Amino acid sequence: LLIRLASLAASLALVAALSIYLLVRASLPTIDGSVEGAGLSAAATIERDAQGVPVITAETRADLAFATGYAHGQDRFFQMDLARRYASGRVAELAGEMLVETDTRMRRLGLAAVADAVVAGMTPAHRELLETYAAGVNAGLEALGDPPIELLQVGLTRDRIEPWRPRDTVLVLLFMWD
């Protein structure tokens, strides 16, 4: 009986470990192969150096913006989402009541309204670059097999993840600018 129980426990532990491995693996960025990007006018490459840092080359500024957004969407979306939520006073949506006071303080700063005004006042060329970058972020996130594991840990499934928008880029920059 003890051998059977030990065998069952070991089997359950193996299944649990394999499930976790597969879940995490599906949320990792694509680092080999090629991807057809709907937002590209010509080929762009994202290569990784020995430390895994993306090195991006493209023929046009717009293609560079898309490819950079793609890499960010795959590598950094959780951090980006957390930064935009913090800057706009929406972290309590993920972490609960303990951050309501922080959200209130951030909302008083009005960074979201400033970000909207900045985007509205941009030249069409600059706004188009931000839109292209945002399209790249969303394409990179969509290309992941599963959303980043951190998003799943805070209860955000793919259908609850908000797409990246140009205002989000400005919002995060405003938040970081101190």
C-alpha positions as CSV (number, residue, x, y, z in Angstrom):
1,L,0.0,0.0,0.0
2,L,2.8,2.4,0.9
3,I,4.6,1.7,-2.4
4,R,1.4,2.3,-4.4
5,L,0.8,5.6,-2.5
6,A,4.4,6.7,-3.1
7,S,4.0,5.8,-6.7
8,L,0.8,7.7,-7.0
9,A,2.3,10.8,-5.3
10,A,5.3,10.6,-7.6
11,S,3.1,10.4,-10.6
12,L,1.0,13.3,-9.5
13,A,4.1,15.4,-8.8
14,L,5.5,14.5,-12.3
15,V,2.2,15.5,-14.0
16,A,2.0,18.8,-12.0
17,A,5.7,19.6,-12.8
18,L,5.1,18.8,-16.5
19,S,1.9,21.0,-16.6
20,I,3.8,23.9,-15.1
21,Y,6.7,23.5,-17.5
22,L,4.4,23.4,-20.5
23,L,2.4,26.5,-19.3
24,V,5.6,28.5,-18.7
25,R,7.2,27.3,-22.0
26,A,4.1,28.4,-24.0
27,S,4.4,31.9,-22.6
28,L,8.1,32.4,-23.6
29,P,9.0,34.6,-26.6
30,T,10.0,33.2,-30.0
31,I,13.7,33.4,-30.3
32,D,14.3,31.3,-33.4
33,G,12.7,31.2,-36.8
34,S,10.8,33.8,-38.7
35,V,7.5,35.5,-38.3
36,E,5.4,37.3,-41.0
37,G,4.5,40.7,-39.7
38,A,1.3,42.4,-41.0
39,G,2.8,45.7,-39.9
40,L,6.1,45.4,-41.9
41,S,6.8,47.0,-45.3
42,A,10.1,45.1,-45.5
43,A,12.1,42.4,-43.6
44,A,13.1,43.3,-40.1
45,T,15.2,41.1,-37.8
46,I,15.3,40.5,-34.1
47,E,18.4,38.7,-33.1
48,R,19.5,38.0,-29.5
49,D,23.1,38.5,-28.3
50,A,24.8,36.1,-25.9
51,Q,22.8,37.6,-22.9
52,G,19.5,37.4,-24.7
53,V,19.3,41.1,-25.4
54,P,17.4,41.8,-28.7
55,V,19.3,43.5,-31.5
56,I,16.8,44.8,-34.0
57,T,17.5,45.9,-37.6
58,A,15.0,47.2,-40.1
59,E,15.0,49.2,-43.3
60,T,12.5,51.9,-42.2
61,R,11.7,53.7,-39.0
62,A,8.2,52.3,-39.0
63,D,9.5,48.7,-39.4
64,L,11.9,49.3,-36.6
65,A,9.0,50.6,-34.4
66,F,6.9,47.5,-35.2
67,A,9.8,45.1,-34.6
68,T,10.7,46.8,-31.3
69,G,7.1,46.7,-30.2
70,Y,7.0,43.0,-31.2
71,A,10.1,42.2,-29.0
72,H,8.7,44.3,-26.1
73,G,5.3,42.6,-26.4
74,Q,6.9,39.2,-26.2
75,D,9.6,39.9,-23.6
76,R,8.2,42.7,-21.4
77,F,4.4,42.8,-21.6
78,F,3.8,42.1,-17.9
79,Q,6.1,44.9,-16.8
80,M,4.6,47.3,-19.4
81,D,1.0,46.4,-18.3
82,L,1.9,47.0,-14.7
83,A,3.6,50.3,-15.5
84,R,0.6,51.6,-17.4
85,R,-1.8,50.5,-14.7
86,Y,0.3,52.1,-12.0
87,A,0.6,55.4,-14.0
88,S,-3.1,55.6,-14.6
89,G,-4.1,54.5,-11.0
90,R,-5.4,51.0,-11.9
91,V,-3.1,48.6,-10.0
92,A,-5.8,47.8,-7.4
93,E,-7.7,46.0,-10.2
94,L,-5.0,43.3,-10.0
95,A,-3.7,43.5,-6.5
96,G,-6.8,44.4,-4.5
97,E,-7.9,46.9,-1.9
98,M,-4.5,47.4,-0.4
99,L,-3.5,49.6,-3.4
100,V,-6.6,51.8,-3.6
101,E,-4.8,54.6,-1.8
102,T,-1.9,54.4,-4.3
103,D,-4.3,54.4,-7.2
104,T,-6.1,57.4,-5.8
105,R,-2.8,59.3,-5.5
106,M,-1.8,58.4,-9.0
107,R,-5.1,59.4,-10.4
108,R,-4.8,62.8,-8.8
109,L,-1.6,63.3,-10.9
110,G,-3.8,63.0,-14.1
111,L,-1.1,61.3,-16.2
112,A,-3.8,59.5,-18.3
113,A,-5.3,62.9,-19.4
114,V,-1.8,64.3,-20.1
115,A,-1.0,61.2,-22.2
116,D,-4.2,61.6,-24.2
117,A,-3.4,65.3,-24.8
118,V,0.1,64.5,-25.9
119,V,-1.0,61.9,-28.4
120,A,-3.7,64.2,-29.7
121,G,-1.2,67.0,-30.2
122,M,1.4,64.9,-32.0
123,T,2.2,65.3,-35.6
124,P,0.6,62.6,-37.8
125,A,4.1,61.1,-38.5
126,H,4.9,60.8,-34.7
127,R,1.4,59.4,-34.0
128,E,1.8,56.9,-36.8
129,L,5.1,55.6,-35.3
130,L,3.4,55.2,-31.9
131,E,0.5,53.3,-33.5
132,T,3.0,51.1,-35.4
133,Y,4.9,50.4,-32.2
134,A,1.6,49.5,-30.4
135,A,0.6,47.2,-33.3
136,G,4.0,45.5,-32.9
137,V,3.5,45.1,-29.1
138,N,0.0,43.5,-29.7
139,A,1.4,41.2,-32.5
140,G,4.2,40.1,-30.2
141,L,1.8,39.4,-27.4
142,E,-0.6,37.6,-29.7
143,A,2.2,35.4,-31.1
144,L,2.9,33.9,-27.6
145,G,1.3,30.5,-27.1
146,D,-0.1,31.7,-23.8
147,P,0.0,35.1,-22.1
148,P,3.0,35.8,-19.9
149,I,2.8,33.6,-16.8
150,E,2.8,36.7,-14.6
151,L,-0.5,37.8,-16.1
152,L,-2.0,34.4,-15.5
153,Q,-0.9,34.5,-11.9
154,V,-2.8,37.8,-11.3
155,G,-5.9,36.4,-13.1
156,L,-5.6,38.0,-16.5
157,T,-6.5,35.5,-19.2
158,R,-6.0,36.3,-22.9
159,D,-9.5,37.6,-23.2
160,R,-9.0,40.1,-20.3
161,I,-5.7,41.6,-21.4
162,E,-6.1,45.1,-22.8
163,P,-4.3,45.8,-26.1
164,W,-1.5,48.2,-26.0
165,R,-2.4,51.7,-27.3
166,P,-0.2,54.7,-28.3
167,R,-1.4,56.5,-25.2
168,D,0.0,53.7,-23.1
169,T,3.5,54.4,-24.4
170,V,3.2,58.1,-23.5
171,L,1.6,57.2,-20.2
172,V,4.5,55.0,-19.2
173,L,7.1,57.5,-20.4
174,L,5.4,60.2,-18.2
175,F,5.4,57.9,-15.3
176,M,9.1,57.1,-15.7
177,W,10.1,60.7,-16.2
178,D,10.9,62.0,-12.8
